[in-house]
Amino acid sequence: MRHFIQTICIPYILPFIAAAAILVVASSYHKMENSTLGSNAGFQLCHHQYALCTSAKCVPQPGNPTQAICTCSVEKGPNVATVPCDTLKPTTDSFGIRTIFSTFSFEEFENGKKVMHCPDGTPWTNCLNMQCTVDPSNPHKALCICQIMRTGRWFTAGGHCDRSTCATHYWSGALDQDLKPSSAFLVKALGLKKSPIKTCPHHHKCD
């Protein structure tokens, strides 16, 4: 335990883009708590500002094959997490750097995005509950450090239904098995008649 604590005590004074890499350390608590959308204790409905990464394109972090840097949108409204909402509240430090966390919502699906399913063995990134930094030059975007995964059938709102990108891009996603329970929770919590999520056509199938 002493060694772990010493490991995370590293400097945080870096330019904005380089600082994104440090978010992996600060977000380690959330990674250990939940590795996928439907894992562990259950869903929490939060109402604070959050990063939405459902269609985010990510780039592997230099020097770390287990992490990726994802560019996500900044939203505010009902969203789903799998840790207590109080632990994901946005903060702004003395330098004006705003920290938010990535959670799940229907926002992009209500605006026409569709779910694309991808096969086991292709790379994807898990962004749920991960720490993000709002871009100081664009308050509508945030950089998040997410976990690169390579196991399990998964889904994403990215890719514009082009399944050939499942193997060539690092889309933010979640396991297929988590889509139904998370959607059902949000539909009930928001009092909706049905989920707005639609699935991509099955042409160009790569699995």
C-alpha positions as CSV (number, residue, x, y, z in Angstrom):
1,M,0.0,0.0,0.0
2,R,2.8,2.4,0.9
3,H,4.4,1.8,-2.5
4,F,1.1,2.5,-4.3
5,I,0.6,5.8,-2.5
6,Q,4.2,6.9,-3.4
7,T,3.6,5.9,-7.0
8,I,0.6,8.3,-7.5
9,C,2.4,11.3,-6.0
10,I,3.7,12.8,-9.2
11,P,4.0,16.4,-10.5
12,Y,0.9,17.9,-12.2
13,I,2.5,21.0,-13.8
14,L,2.5,20.2,-17.5
15,P,1.1,21.9,-20.6
16,F,-2.6,21.1,-21.3
17,I,-2.1,18.3,-23.8
18,A,0.7,16.6,-21.8
19,A,-1.4,17.0,-18.6
20,A,-4.0,14.7,-20.1
21,A,-1.7,11.8,-19.5
22,I,-1.7,12.4,-15.8
23,L,-5.4,12.0,-15.6
24,V,-4.9,8.2,-15.6
25,V,-3.4,8.5,-12.2
26,A,-6.0,10.7,-10.7
27,S,-8.8,8.5,-12.1
28,S,-7.4,5.2,-10.8
29,Y,-10.0,5.0,-8.1
30,H,-12.8,5.1,-10.6
31,K,-11.2,2.5,-12.8
32,M,-10.8,0.1,-9.9
33,E,-14.4,0.6,-8.9
34,N,-15.9,0.0,-12.3
35,S,-14.4,-1.4,-15.5
36,T,-17.6,-1.5,-17.6
37,L,-21.0,0.1,-17.8
38,G,-23.0,-2.6,-16.0
39,S,-20.4,-3.6,-13.4
40,N,-20.6,-3.8,-9.7
41,A,-23.0,-2.0,-7.4
42,G,-25.6,-0.6,-9.8
43,F,-26.5,2.5,-11.6
44,Q,-26.7,6.1,-10.3
45,L,-28.7,8.9,-11.9
46,C,-26.6,12.1,-11.7
47,H,-27.6,15.6,-12.8
48,H,-24.3,17.5,-13.0
49,Q,-22.0,18.6,-15.9
50,Y,-20.3,15.5,-17.5
51,A,-18.2,14.4,-20.4
52,L,-20.1,12.3,-23.0
53,C,-17.8,9.8,-24.8
54,T,-20.4,7.5,-26.5
55,S,-19.0,8.3,-30.0
56,A,-15.6,9.6,-29.1
57,K,-12.6,8.7,-31.2
58,C,-9.5,7.9,-29.1
59,V,-5.8,7.8,-29.6
60,P,-3.5,5.4,-27.7
61,Q,-1.5,7.3,-25.1
62,P,2.2,7.5,-26.0
63,G,4.3,5.1,-24.0
64,N,1.2,3.4,-22.4
65,P,-0.5,0.7,-24.5
66,T,-3.3,0.3,-21.9
67,Q,-4.6,3.9,-22.0
68,A,-6.1,6.1,-24.7
69,I,-6.8,9.9,-24.9
70,C,-10.3,10.5,-26.0
71,T,-12.0,13.8,-27.1
72,C,-15.5,13.9,-25.7
73,S,-18.3,16.4,-25.6
74,V,-19.2,18.4,-22.5
75,E,-22.9,18.1,-21.5
76,K,-25.1,18.9,-18.6
77,G,-28.3,17.0,-17.5
78,P,-29.3,13.5,-16.5
79,N,-26.5,11.0,-16.8
80,V,-25.7,7.5,-15.6
81,A,-22.7,6.5,-13.5
82,T,-21.8,3.4,-11.5
83,V,-20.2,5.2,-8.6
84,P,-21.9,7.7,-6.2
85,C,-22.6,11.0,-8.0
86,D,-20.9,13.0,-5.3
87,T,-17.6,11.5,-6.3
88,L,-18.0,12.7,-9.9
89,K,-18.9,16.4,-9.2
90,P,-17.1,18.9,-11.5
91,T,-14.4,21.0,-9.9
92,T,-12.4,24.0,-11.0
93,D,-8.9,24.6,-9.6
94,S,-7.1,27.8,-8.8
95,F,-5.7,27.9,-12.3
96,G,-9.1,27.7,-13.9
97,I,-8.7,24.1,-15.0
98,R,-12.1,22.4,-15.0
99,T,-12.3,18.7,-14.1
100,I,-15.4,16.6,-15.0
101,F,-16.1,12.9,-15.4
102,S,-17.3,10.7,-18.2
103,T,-20.7,9.1,-17.8
104,F,-23.5,7.7,-20.0
105,S,-26.6,9.4,-21.4
106,F,-29.0,9.2,-24.3
107,E,-28.0,12.6,-25.6
108,E,-26.2,11.5,-28.8
109,F,-28.8,8.8,-29.6
110,E,-31.6,11.4,-29.3
111,N,-29.7,13.4,-31.9
112,G,-29.5,10.6,-34.4
113,K,-26.4,8.6,-33.5
114,K,-26.8,4.8,-33.8
115,V,-25.3,1.9,-31.9
116,M,-22.7,0.0,-33.9
117,H,-21.8,-3.5,-32.6
118,C,-18.2,-4.7,-32.9
119,P,-16.7,-8.2,-32.5
120,D,-14.5,-9.6,-29.8
121,G,-10.8,-9.0,-30.2
122,T,-11.1,-5.5,-31.7
123,P,-9.9,-2.6,-29.6
124,W,-12.2,-0.3,-27.8
125,T,-11.9,2.2,-24.9
126,N,-13.8,2.2,-21.6
127,C,-14.4,5.8,-20.5
128,L,-17.1,5.3,-17.8
129,N,-16.4,7.3,-14.6
130,M,-13.1,8.4,-16.0
131,Q,-11.6,11.8,-15.2
132,C,-11.5,14.5,-17.9
133,T,-10.1,18.0,-18.4
134,V,-12.3,20.6,-20.1
135,D,-10.4,22.2,-23.0
136,P,-9.6,25.8,-21.8
137,S,-10.0,27.0,-25.5
138,N,-13.3,25.1,-26.1
139,P,-15.6,24.6,-23.1
140,H,-17.7,22.2,-25.2
141,K,-14.9,19.6,-25.4
142,A,-13.0,17.6,-22.9
143,L,-10.0,15.3,-22.9
144,C,-10.5,12.0,-21.1
145,I,-8.0,9.2,-20.3
146,C,-9.8,5.8,-20.9
147,Q,-8.8,2.2,-20.6
148,I,-8.0,0.3,-23.8
149,M,-9.9,-3.0,-23.9
150,R,-9.5,-5.9,-26.4
151,T,-11.9,-8.5,-25.1
152,G,-15.7,-9.0,-25.4
153,R,-18.3,-8.0,-28.0
154,W,-18.9,-4.3,-27.6
155,F,-20.8,-1.3,-28.9
156,T,-20.2,2.3,-29.7
157,A,-22.0,5.3,-31.1
158,G,-19.0,6.2,-33.1
159,G,-17.9,5.0,-36.6
160,H,-21.0,6.1,-38.5
161,C,-22.1,2.5,-38.8
162,D,-18.9,1.6,-40.7
163,R,-18.0,-1.7,-39.1
164,S,-14.6,-1.8,-40.8
165,T,-13.5,0.8,-38.3
166,C,-14.0,-1.6,-35.4
167,A,-10.6,-3.0,-36.1
168,T,-8.8,0.2,-37.1
169,H,-10.1,2.9,-34.7
170,Y,-10.1,3.1,-30.9
171,W,-13.8,4.1,-30.4
172,S,-15.1,4.7,-26.9
173,G,-17.5,1.9,-26.1
174,A,-18.9,-0.6,-23.7
175,L,-19.7,-4.3,-23.6
176,D,-22.8,-5.4,-25.5
177,Q,-24.1,-7.1,-22.4
178,D,-24.2,-3.7,-20.7
179,L,-26.4,-1.9,-23.2
180,K,-29.8,-3.3,-22.3
181,P,-29.6,-2.9,-18.5
182,S,-28.1,0.6,-18.6
183,S,-30.7,1.7,-21.2
184,A,-33.5,0.2,-19.2
185,F,-32.4,2.0,-16.0
186,L,-32.2,5.4,-17.8
187,V,-35.6,4.9,-19.5
188,K,-37.2,4.2,-16.2
189,A,-35.4,7.0,-14.4
190,L,-36.4,9.6,-17.0
191,G,-40.0,8.3,-17.3
192,L,-39.6,7.6,-21.0
193,K,-41.9,5.2,-22.9
194,K,-38.9,3.6,-24.7
195,S,-35.2,4.0,-25.4
196,P,-34.2,6.3,-28.2
197,I,-31.3,4.0,-29.1
198,K,-31.4,2.6,-32.6
199,T,-29.0,0.0,-34.1
200,C,-26.9,0.3,-37.2
201,P,-28.1,-1.7,-40.3
202,H,-26.4,-5.1,-40.5
203,H,-24.6,-4.5,-43.8
204,H,-20.8,-4.3,-43.9
205,K,-20.8,-6.8,-41.1
206,C,-17.3,-7.7,-39.9
207,D,-18.2,-10.1,-37.1
